[in-house]
Amino acid sequence: MPLIWTVHPARDRPVATVIACAVVGAMAALVTTLQQDWIWGAGAALVLFIVLSPFFLPTRYTADDWGMTAEFPLRRVKLAWVDVKRSIVGARGALLASTIRPRLLGRGELVVSFSADATRAREQRARVERMLASRAREVADGIAA
């Protein structure tokens, strides 16, 4: 049975949201001042919002026997457990990567955020760790065979 959860960092972290909005506004004002045209500032604000959309808009995660899926506002990222070569799991999230070494622009990587609720976050972390451990046993059994 898959584990499905949704995170919305902007709602869960109001202070960070205010800071992010202030930075977006300041950058838009700076671009408007430098270009002396409000359209450039509006364009800069739009681009910054799109880049920060995983923070501002909800993201839905699904962990199942196949792997991990993240449905961001503008894209969907899937990573099968068998493709995970490197993983770092922490209290607030996890990094799953299909390569041993980091790649330019994070290609082949999936950053997973756990719920803001501590109890649900522990459950999500434990489930992801169990799936990763199961995948590691499968790989070890395949190498031993």
N, C-alpha and C positions, 0 to 999 in steps of 0.2 A: 504494500500500500504506500503510495507516494506521500511525502511530507511537503505540504504547500504552505508558504507564508508570504506576507507582503510587508515590506518596510517602506517607510516614508520619512527619511531623515529630516526634512525641513519641518515636519510636524512634531517629530520627537525631540528636536534640538532647537528650541526657539531662539536662544542666544546666537547660535551659529547661523540661523536663518537671517536674523537681523544684520549680522556682520556681512553675510554673503550679499544681501540686498544692498547694503551700503557700498560694498566694493563694486558691484555691478553699476550702481548709480554713479559712483565717483568716476569709474572708467568711462561711462557714457558721457558724463559731463566734460571730462578731459578731452575725449575725442571730439565732442561738439565744439569745444573752445579752440582746439588746434585746427580743426577743419573749417571752422566758422560756418557750419551748416548743421542744423538739428537732425537731418536725415542720416548723416554719418554716425551721430551719437545714438540714434534709435537702432541703426544697424549693428553697432557695437554691442548695445544692450541685448539685442536679439541673439547675436552670436554667443555671447557669454551665457545667456539663459539656456541655449541649446547645449552648450558644452557642459553646463552644470545641471542639466535636466535629470540625471540620476539622483541628484540631491534634492531638487525642488519637487519632483513628481514621484509617485509611488512606483516601486519595482516589485515584481512578483517572482519568487523563487520556487522551484520544484526540485526536490531531491527524490529520486526513485532508484530502482535496481539498475537502470541503464546508465544514469549519470545525473548531472546537474544542469538545470536550465534556468536562465535569468531572462525575464521579459522586461526590458527597459522600455521607457516611453517611445523611443525611436528605433529600437532594434531588439533582436532576440539572440542570445548567445547560448550555445549548447556545448557541453563538454562531457564526453563519456568517461566513466570511471577507468576504463581500460587505457584511456589516453593520458591520464594524469601521471606525470613523471615527477612533479614537485608539488608539495602542499605545505602550507603553513596555516594552522588553525589556532585562532585566539579566542578570547572571551566575547568580542564584539563582531567577529567575522572570520573569513578564511580566504586564502589565496590558493587557487587551484591552477596549475599550469601544465601544458602539454609538452613543455621543454624543460631540460635540466637548467639551462642558463636563461636569465631574463632576456627578452627580445625587445627590439625597438618598438615603441608605441604599444607595448603590452600585448602583442599578437600572441594568440594561443593561451591567454590568461583569462581567468574569470575571478573577479573579486566578489565574494559573497558577504552580505551583511546579515547579521542575525537580528532578531526582534529587539526592540527597546525594552520589552518586559523581560526581566532577569530570568524568570522561571522558564518562559518559552525559549529564550536564548540558550539556556543550558540544554534543553531538550533538542533544539536544532543542532547545537554543537555536538552533542553526543551522537546523534543520528548520522551526521556527516562523518564524524570520526569512525563510527562503526562501518560505514560504507567504504571509507578509505582503507581501513584495516582488512576488510573482506577482499577488496581489490588487491591489496598487497599479498594476502595469502594465496589468491588465485595465481598471481604472477610467480610467487615462490614455488608453488606446486607445479606450474608449467615449466619452470627452469629445472626443477628437480627431476621431472619425468623424462 
